[in-house]
């Protein structure tokens, strides 16, 4: 329960609407991390953000990042990542491959 009166918006949107001057730098950081130059595509980075959000038990962020990742133009990457993450979460062995996402 927040100790301040926040707008009735889901997830992080309430605190961002409460203090827009702090929301701007956070949104700029997200843009750099998820959309800036990288060896990973924006879709791949959204998949990683989906997994990290799930590990952080943040259903709102998991849902948003997952929805954006689902729009990525590479459904083969999505299927591969879902299989990999499923194995990581369940603790199944993936042919001796460790789950690098657990390091995030």
Residue pairs with C-beta under 8 A, 6 or more apart in sequence:
2 14
2 15
4 18
6 14
6 15
6 17
6 18
7 13
7 14
7 17
7 18
8 14
9 17
10 60
11 58
11 60
11 61
11 64
12 60
12 61
15 22
15 23
16 22
16 23
16 26
16 27
17 23
33 45
34 42
34 45
34 46
34 49
35 42
38 45
40 48
41 72
41 74
41 77
42 72
43 68
43 69
43 71
43 72
43 73
43 74
43 77
43 78
44 72
44 77
44 81
46 65
46 66
46 68
46 69
46 72
47 65
47 69
47 72
47 77
47 78
47 81
48 101
48 104
49 61
49 65
49 69
50 62
50 65
50 66
50 69
51 81
51 85
51 88
51 101
51 104
52 101
52 104
53 61
53 62
53 65
54 62
54 85
54 89
55 101
55 102
55 104
69 78
70 78
72 78
84 94
84 99
84 101
85 99
85 101
86 92
87 93
87 94
87 99
88 94
88 99
88 101
88 102
